[in-house]
Amino acid sequence: MAAWRALARAGSTPGTTQPMQPIQPIQAVSIHFNSVHAEQRGPTARPPSPYAVTFPQGIIWAVLACAATFAVSLVEERKRGTLLRLAVAPVSRLTILAGKAGACLVAIVIMQLTLVMVAVLGFGVRPQSVGLLALALACTALGFVGVMALLAVIGRRTHSAAGMSWAILMGMAMLGGGMLPLFLMPSWLQAAANASPVAWALLAIEGAVWRGSSLAEIAPACAGLLALGGVSLGVGARAVKDL
């Protein structure tokens, strides 16, 4: 606008011999900004849409809810004597624990698949690798099934088990990116988040959904979740042995 006004004043200056040229109207110029978020890869990547962030977080919260619910139910069964009656049945205690863990695993997988379908069909989230997403979801489910068994050992009463379970899981979620996305955290907090299994699960799931991670990049997170599940199941076997 300043250039246009200066040109207008120059053309109408008194004493000039040259005729004033007609001023052409200013043409509207459209500038298009293309987002580069979807092209970025790795830990510095940014999501292509808010739904690509919220649905992995929603999956994590569904997994945590299943783990806490089944942990409390295992404590309740031990308190009511259900586990004692099962222990005298002609089945091994490992089978009893495997049945409980299997039910928790099925519930987690159903919740995961439901949320993935809602994200894809309802909100246009397109995973960059379906195979890696399936691997990440499977490792997340197995890891938190072990956490469920471990939480069942902590409390001896239903209310105390519920309180301690959610306190532990909420701490994992807050530190691991379940409330604030990992890429929005300061660098020191991102480093501290590596101690939380929730961060492992989110890095694996987000790596398949929008980070564009390779198998080698999500392998450490998946291996950590599987190791956590195996160790926690071993410790959680006390819930069946100590009747």
DOVOLO-736767 format. One record per residue: residue in three letters; y, x, z of N, C-alpha, C in turn. Coordinates in steps of 0.05 Angstrom, whole numbers, plus 5000, padded with zeros to 4 digits. Layout:
// DOVOLO-736767
<r ALA <Y X Z> <Y X Z> <Y X Z>> ...
***
This chain:
// DOVOLO-736767
<r MET <4976 5017 5000> <5000 5000 5000> <5025 5017 5000>> <r ALA <5024 5040 5015> <5048 5057 5016> <5054 5069 4988>> <r ALA <5032 5077 4974> <5036 5088 4947> <5046 5067 4928>> <r TRP <5038 5043 4930> <5047 5021 4913> <5076 5016 4917>> <r ARG <5085 5015 4943> <5113 5011 4949> <5131 5034 4938>> <r ALA <5121 5059 4942> <5136 5081 4932> <5140 5080 4902>> <r LEU <5119 5072 4888> <5120 5070 4859> <5139 5048 4851>> <r ALA <5140 5026 4866> <5158 5004 4860> <5188 5013 4864>> <r ARG <5193 5028 4885> <5221 5037 4890> <5229 5057 4869>> <r ALA <5211 5075 4860> <5218 5094 4839> <5224 5080 4813>> <r GLY <5210 5060 4806> <5214 5046 4781> <5240 5030 4780>> <r SER <5250 5022 4804> <5275 5006 4804> <5299 5022 4813>> <r THR <5298 5050 4812> <5321 5066 4820> <5343 5063 4800>> <r PRO <5369 5058 4809> <5392 5055 4790> <5397 5081 4775>> <r GLY <5407 5079 4751> <5414 5102 4734> <5392 5114 4718>> <r THR <5369 5104 4720> <5347 5114 4704> <5348 5102 4676>> <r THR <5342 5119 4656> <5344 5110 4629> <5318 5099 4619>> <r GLN <5296 5107 4632> <5270 5097 4623> <5265 5069 4634>> <r PRO <5255 5052 4617> <5249 5025 4627> <5227 5025 4648>> <r MET <5230 5008 4667> <5210 5007 4688> <5184 4996 4677>> <r GLN <5163 5010 4681> <5136 5002 4672> <5126 4980 4690>> <r PRO <5113 4961 4678> <5102 4940 4695> <5081 4951 4714>> <r ILE <5082 4942 4737> <5063 4951 4758> <5037 4934 4756>> <r GLN <5015 4948 4753> <4990 4934 4752> <4981 4926 4780>> <r PRO <4969 4903 4781> <4960 4894 4808> <4938 4913 4818>> <r ILE <4937 4916 4843> <4917 4933 4856> <4889 4920 4853>> <r GLN <4871 4936 4843> <4844 4926 4840> <4828 4929 4867>> <r ALA <4813 4909 4874> <4797 4911 4898> <4774 4930 4893>> <r VAL <4770 4948 4911> <4748 4967 4908> <4728 4961 4931>> <r SER <4704 4958 4923> <4683 4953 4942> <4667 4978 4947>> <r ILE <4664 4984 4973> <4649 5008 4981> <4624 4999 4995>> <r HIS <4601 5009 4986> <4576 5001 4997> <4565 5024 5015>> <r PHE <4558 5017 5039> <4547 5036 5057> <4517 5031 5059>> <r ASN <4501 5050 5052> <4472 5048 5053> <4462 5060 5079>> <r SER <4446 5044 5093> <4435 5055 5118> <4414 5076 5112>> <r VAL <4415 5097 5128> <4396 5119 5125> <4375 5119 5147>> <r HIS <4377 5098 5164> <4359 5098 5187> <4330 5097 5179>> <r ALA <4324 5081 5158> <4296 5078 5151> <4285 5103 5138>> <r GLU <4303 5121 5128> <4293 5146 5115> <4289 5168 5135>> <r GLN <4300 5166 5160> <4296 5187 5179> <4269 5186 5191>> <r ARG <4259 5209 5199> <4232 5210 5210> <4233 5228 5234>> <r GLY <4213 5225 5251> <4210 5242 5274> <4225 5231 5299>> <r PRO <4228 5248 5319> <4240 5239 5344> <4269 5232 5342>> <r THR <4283 5242 5322> <4312 5235 5318> <4316 5211 5301>> <r ALA <4295 5197 5292> <4298 5174 5275> <4311 5151 5290>> <r ARG <4323 5133 5274> <4335 5109 5285> <4321 5085 5272>> <r PRO <4317 5063 5286> <4302 5041 5275> <4317 5026 5253>> <r PRO <4303 5015 5234> <4316 5000 5212> <4327 4974 5221>> <r SER <4317 4962 5243> <4327 4937 5253> <4321 4935 5283>> <r PRO <4336 4918 5298> <4331 4916 5326> <4302 4906 5333>> <r TYR <4291 4890 5315> <4264 4880 5320> <4243 4902 5320>> <r ALA <4248 4923 5305> <4229 4945 5305> <4228 4959 5331>> <r VAL <4248 4956 5348> <4248 4967 5375> <4238 4947 5396>> <r THR <4247 4923 5394> <4241 4903 5415> <4211 4895 5415>> <r PHE <4199 4894 5391> <4171 4886 5391> <4152 4907 5403>> <r PRO <4155 4933 5397> <4139 4952 5412> <4143 4951 5442>> <r GLN <4168 4946 5451> <4173 4943 5479> <4159 4917 5490>> <r GLY <4160 4896 5473> <4147 4871 5481> <4117 4875 5484>> <r ILE <4105 4891 5466> <4076 4897 5468> <4070 4911 5494>> <r ILE <4087 4930 5501> <4083 4945 5526> <4084 4927 5550>> <r TRP <4103 4909 5550> <4105 4891 5573> <4081 4872 5575>> <r ALA <4071 4863 5552> <4047 4847 5552> <4023 4862 5563>> <r VAL <4021 4888 5555> <3999 4905 5565> <4001 4909 5595>> <r LEU <4026 4914 5605> <4030 4917 5634> <4023 4892 5649>> <r ALA <4030 4869 5638> <4024 4844 5652> <3994 4839 5653>> <r CYS <3979 4845 5632> <3950 4843 5633> <3938 4861 5653>> <r ALA <3947 4886 5654> <3936 4906 5672> <3941 4897 5701>> <r ALA <3965 4888 5707> <3971 4879 5734> <3955 4855 5742>> <r THR <3952 4836 5724> <3938 4811 5730> <3908 4816 5735>> <r PHE <3895 4833 5719> <3867 4838 5723> <3862 4856 5747>> <r ALA <3881 4874 5754> <3879 4890 5778> <3879 4872 5803>> <r VAL <3898 4853 5803> <3899 4835 5826> <3875 4817 5828>> <r SER <3865 4808 5805> <3841 4791 5805> <3816 4807 5815>> <r LEU <3815 4833 5809> <3793 4849 5819> <3794 4852 5850>> <r VAL <3819 4855 5860> <3822 4856 5889> <3815 4830 5901>> <r GLU <3822 4808 5889> <3816 4781 5899> <3786 4777 5900>> <r GLU <3772 4786 5879> <3743 4782 5879> <3729 4799 5900>> <r ARG <3740 4822 5905> <3729 4839 5927> <3734 4826 5954>> <r LYS <3758 4814 5957> <3764 4801 5983> <3747 4776 5987>> <r ARG <3742 4761 5967> <3727 4736 5970> <3696 4741 5971>> <r GLY <3688 4766 5966> <3660 4772 5967> <3645 4768 5940>> <r THR <3660 4763 5919> <3648 4759 5893> <3635 4785 5884>> <r LEU <3648 4807 5888> <3636 4833 5880> <3612 4840 5896>> <r LEU <3611 4831 5921> <3588 4836 5938> <3564 4820 5928>> <r ARG <3568 4796 5920> <3546 4780 5909> <3537 4791 5882>> <r LEU <3556 4801 5866> <3547 4814 5841> <3532 4840 5846>> <r ALA <3539 4854 5868> <3526 4879 5873> <3497 4876 5880>> <r VAL <3490 4853 5893> <3462 4849 5900> <3446 4837 5877>> <r ALA <3459 4831 5855> <3446 4820 5831> <3432 4843 5817>> <r PRO <3413 4837 5800> <3398 4858 5786> <3414 4870 5762>> <r VAL <3439 4879 5768> <3455 4892 5749> <3468 4917 5762>> <r SER <3474 4937 5747> <3486 4961 5758> <3515 4956 5764>> <r ARG <3526 4972 5782> <3554 4969 5789> <3572 4978 5766>> <r LEU <3562 4997 5750> <3577 5005 5726> <3579 4982 5707>> <r THR <3558 4965 5705> <3559 4942 5687> <3580 4922 5697>> <r ILE <3582 4919 5724> <3602 4901 5735> <3630 4910 5728>> <r LEU <3635 4936 5732> <3662 4946 5725> <3667 4945 5696>> <r ALA <3647 4951 5679> <3650 4949 5650> <3657 4921 5641>> <r GLY <3645 4901 5654> <3651 4873 5647> <3680 4866 5653>> <r LYS <3690 4875 5676> <3718 4870 5683> <3736 4885 5664>> <r ALA <3730 4910 5659> <3747 4926 5640> <3746 4914 5612>> <r GLY <3722 4904 5604> <3720 4892 5577> <3737 4867 5575>> <r ALA <3737 4851 5595> <3754 4826 5595> <3783 4834 5593>> <r CYS <3792 4854 5608> <3819 4863 5607> <3826 4874 5579>> <r LEU <3808 4889 5568> <3812 4900 5541> <3815 4878 5520>> <r VAL <3799 4858 5521> <3800 4835 5502> <3827 4821 5505>> <r ALA <3836 4816 5530> <3862 4803 5534> <3885 4820 5523>> <r ILE <3884 4846 5528> <3905 4863 5518> <3906 4863 5487>> <r VAL <3883 4865 5475> <3881 4866 5445> <3892 4839 5434>> <r ILE <3885 4817 5446> <3894 4791 5436> <3925 4790 5438>> <r MET <3936 4799 5460> <3965 4799 5463> <3978 4817 5443>> <r GLN <3967 4840 5438> <3978 4859 5419> <3978 4847 5391>> <r LEU <3955 4836 5382> <3954 4825 5355> <3972 4802 5352>> <r THR <3975 4785 5372> <3993 4762 5371> <4022 4771 5366>> <r LEU <4031 4791 5382> <4058 4800 5379> <4063 4814 5353>> <r VAL <4043 4829 5343> <4046 4842 5317> <4048 4821 5295>> <r MET <4032 4800 5296> <4034 4779 5276> <4061 4765 5276>> <r VAL <4071 4760 5300> <4098 4747 5303> <4119 4766 5291>> <r ALA <4117 4792 5297> <4137 4811 5287> <4137 4812 5257>> <r VAL <4113 4813 5245> <4111 4816 5216> <4118 4791 5201>> <r LEU <4106 4768 5210> <4110 4743 5196> <4137 4729 5203>> <r GLY <4146 4732 5227> <4170 4718 5235> <4195 4733 5234>> <r PHE <4194 4760 5237> <4218 4776 5239> <4219 4799 5219>> <r GLY <4201 4800 5200> <4203 4819 5179> <4198 4848 5186>> <r VAL <4185 4853 5208> <4179 4881 5215> <4156 4891 5198>> <r ARG <4160 4913 5185> <4140 4924 5167> <4131 4951 5177>> <r PRO <4107 4953 5189> <4097 4979 5198> <4094 4999 5175>> <r GLN <4102 5023 5180> <4100 5043 5159> <4071 5053 5155>> <r SER <4054 5049 5175> <4026 5057 5173> <4009 5038 5189>> <r VAL <3994 5020 5176> <3978 5001 5190> <3955 5015 5205>> <r GLY <3943 5036 5192> <3922 5050 5205> <3930 5064 5231>> <r LEU <3953 5077 5230> <3963 5091 5254> <3971 5070 5275>> <r LEU <3981 5047 5267> <3988 5026 5286> <3963 5016 5300>> <r ALA <3942 5012 5285> <3917 5004 5298> <3906 5024 5318>> <r LEU <3909 5050 5310> <3900 5071 5329> <3918 5072 5354>> <r ALA <3944 5069 5350> <3962 5069 5373> <3957 5046 5392>> <r LEU <3952 5022 5381> <3947 4999 5397> <3920 5001 5412>> <r ALA <3900 5012 5399> <3874 5016 5411> <3876 5036 5435>> <r CYS <3889 5058 5430> <3892 5078 5452> <3908 5067 5475>> <r THR <3929 5052 5469> <3945 5039 5490> <3928 5020 5506>> <r ALA <3912 5004 5493> <3895 4985 5507> <3875 4999 5525>> <r LEU <3862 5019 5515> <3842 5034 5531> <3855 5049 5554>> <r GLY <3878 5060 5549> <3891 5074 5571> <3899 5056 5594>> <r PHE <3910 5033 5588> <3919 5016 5609> <3896 4999 5621>> <r VAL <3873 4997 5608> <3850 4986 5622> <3842 5004 5645>> <r GLY <3843 5031 5640> <3838 5049 5662> <3859 5047 5684>> <r VAL <3884 5043 5677> <3905 5039 5697> <3899 5015 5714>> <r MET <3889 4994 5701> <3882 4969 5715> <3861 4975 5737>> <r ALA <3840 4990 5730> <3819 4996 5749> <3830 5013 5772>> <r LEU <3849 5031 5765> <3860 5048 5786> <3878 5032 5805>> <r LEU <3893 5014 5794> <3910 4997 5811> <3894 4980 5830>> <r ALA <3870 4972 5822> <3853 4955 5839> <3844 4970 5864>> <r VAL <3844 4996 5863> <3836 5012 5886> <3858 5014 5907>> <r ILE <3883 5013 5897> <3906 5018 5915> <3909 4998 5937>> <r GLY <3907 4972 5930> <3912 4951 5950> <3886 4939 5959>> <r ARG <3885 4932 5985> <3861 4919 5996> <3865 4889 5998>> <r ARG <3890 4880 5997> <3895 4851 5998> <3910 4843 5973>> <r THR <3908 4817 5967> <3918 4808 5941> <3948 4813 5939>> <r HIS <3963 4805 5960> <3992 4807 5958> <4001 4836 5957>> <r SER <3989 4853 5973> <3997 4881 5973> <3990 4894 5946>> <r ALA <3967 4887 5935> <3959 4898 5909> <3978 4889 5887>> <r ALA <3986 4864 5888> <4005 4854 5868> <4032 4868 5870>> <r GLY <4042 4871 5895> <4067 4885 5898> <4067 4914 5890>> <r MET <4046 4928 5898> <4045 4957 5891> <4039 4960 5861>> <r SER <4023 4943 5850> <4017 4945 5821> <4043 4942 5805>> <r TRP <4058 4922 5810> <4082 4918 5795> <4103 4939 5801>> <r ALA <4104 4949 5825> <4123 4970 5831> <4116 4995 5815>> <r ILE <4091 5002 5813> <4083 5026 5798> <4088 5021 5768>> <r LEU <4080 4998 5758> <4083 4993 5729> <4112 4991 5721>> <r MET <4129 4979 5739> <4158 4978 5733> <4170 5006 5732>> <r GLY <4161 5023 5750> <4171 5051 5749> <4163 5065 5724>> <r MET <4138 5060 5715> <4130 5072 5689> <4147 5061 5666>> <r ALA <4152 5035 5666> <4167 5023 5644> <4196 5032 5644>> <r MET <4209 5034 5667> <4237 5043 5668> <4240 5072 5659>> <r LEU <4221 5089 5667> <4223 5117 5660> <4214 5121 5631>> <r GLY <4195 5106 5622> <4183 5111 5596> <4195 5097 5572>> <r GLY <4217 5082 5576> <4230 5069 5553> <4223 5040 5549>> <r GLY <4211 5027 5569> <4205 4999 5567> <4229 4981 5569>> <r MET <4251 4991 5581> <4276 4976 5584> <4298 4987 5566>> <r LEU <4301 5013 5566> <4321 5026 5549> <4306 5042 5528>> <r PRO <4311 5038 5502> <4297 5053 5481> <4299 5083 5485>> <r LEU <4278 5097 5479> <4277 5125 5484> <4299 5140 5469>> <r PHE <4305 5132 5444> <4325 5147 5428> <4353 5143 5439>> <r LEU <4358 5124 5456> <4384 5120 5468> <4387 5135 5495>> <r MET <4365 5146 5505> <4367 5161 5530> <4379 5189 5526>> <r PRO <4392 5199 5547> <4401 5227 5545> <4377 5246 5543>> <r SER <4382 5270 5534> <4360 5289 5529> <4343 5295 5554>> <r TRP <4357 5298 5577> <4342 5304 5601> <4324 5281 5610>> <r LEU <4333 5256 5605> <4317 5233 5612> <4294 5230 5592>> <r GLN <4298 5237 5567> <4276 5236 5548> <4254 5256 5555>> <r ALA <4262 5279 5566> <4243 5299 5575> <4228 5288 5599>> <r ALA <4242 5275 5618> <4228 5264 5641> <4210 5241 5634>> <r ALA <4216 5227 5612> <4200 5204 5604> <4172 5212 5595>> <r ASN <4168 5238 5588> <4142 5247 5580> <4121 5245 5602>> <r ALA <4130 5241 5627> <4111 5238 5649> <4100 5210 5651>> <r SER <4111 5191 5636> <4103 5163 5638> <4084 5155 5616>> <r PRO <4062 5142 5622> <4044 5132 5601> <4057 5112 5582>> <r VAL <4077 5098 5592> <4091 5079 5575> <4105 5094 5552>> <r ALA <4117 5117 5558> <4129 5133 5537> <4108 5142 5516>> <r TRP <4085 5149 5525> <4064 5157 5506> <4057 5134 5488>> <r ALA <4053 5110 5500> <4046 5087 5484> <4069 5080 5464>> <r LEU <4094 5081 5473> <4116 5074 5456> <4119 5094 5433>> <r LEU <4116 5119 5439> <4118 5139 5418> <4097 5135 5397>> <r ALA <4073 5128 5405> <4051 5124 5386> <4056 5099 5369>> <r ILE <4064 5077 5383> <4068 5052 5368> <4093 5054 5350>> <r GLU <4115 5064 5361> <4139 5067 5344> <4135 5087 5322>> <r GLY <4118 5107 5327> <4112 5127 5305> <4099 5113 5281>> <r ALA <4083 5093 5286> <4070 5079 5265> <4088 5057 5253>> <r VAL <4106 5046 5269> <4122 5023 5260> <4147 5033 5244>> <r TRP <4163 5051 5256> <4188 5059 5242> <4195 5088 5243>> <r ARG <4183 5103 5260> <4190 5132 5262> <4178 5148 5239>> <r GLY <4157 5138 5225> <4145 5152 5203> <4129 5176 5212>> <r SER <4117 5175 5236> <4102 5197 5247> <4075 5200 5232>> <r SER <4065 5224 5232> <4039 5229 5221> <4018 5227 5243>> <r LEU <3993 5229 5235> <3971 5229 5254> <3973 5252 5274>> <r ALA <3980 5275 5264> <3983 5298 5282> <4005 5294 5302>> <r GLU <4026 5279 5295> <4049 5275 5313> <4043 5255 5335>> <r ILE <4027 5235 5329> <4020 5216 5350> <3994 5223 5365>> <r ALA <3980 5243 5355> <3954 5250 5367> <3957 5258 5397>> <r PRO <3978 5274 5405> <3980 5281 5434> <3984 5256 5451>> <r ALA <4000 5237 5442> <4004 5213 5458> <3978 5196 5460>> <r CYS <3964 5194 5438> <3939 5179 5438> <3918 5193 5456>> <r ALA <3917 5219 5454> <3898 5234 5470> <3905 5231 5500>> <r GLY <3930 5232 5507> <3938 5228 5534> <3930 5200 5545>> <r LEU <3934 5180 5528> <3926 5153 5537> <3896 5150 5541>> <r LEU <3880 5162 5523> <3851 5161 5526> <3842 5177 5551>> <r ALA <3854 5200 5555> <3847 5215 5579> <3855 5200 5605>> <r LEU <3878 5187 5604> <3887 5171 5627> <3867 5148 5632>> <r GLY <3858 5135 5611> <3839 5113 5614> <3813 5122 5625>> <r GLY <3802 5145 5616> <3777 5155 5626> <3778 5163 5654>> <r VAL <3799 5179 5662> <3801 5188 5690> <3806 5164 5708>> <r SER <3823 5146 5700> <3829 5123 5717> <3805 5105 5721>> <r LEU <3789 5101 5701> <3764 5086 5704> <3745 5099 5723>> <r GLY <3743 5126 5722> <3726 5139 5741> <3735 5136 5769>> <r VAL <3761 5138 5774> <3771 5134 5801> <3769 5105 5809>> <r GLY <3775 5087 5790> <3774 5059 5796> <3746 5048 5802>> <r ALA <3726 5064 5796> <3698 5055 5802> <3694 5050 5832>> <r ARG <3712 5061 5848> <3710 5057 5877> <3714 5027 5884>> <r ALA <3728 5013 5867> <3732 4984 5872> <3706 4969 5873>> <r VAL <3686 4980 5859> <3660 4967 5858> <3641 4980 5879>> <r LYS <3643 5006 5883> <3625 5020 5901> <3632 5014 5931>> <r ASP <3658 5013 5937> <3666 5009 5965> <3669 4979 5970>> <r LEU <3646 4966 5973> <3646 4937 5978> <3645 4931 6007>> 
***
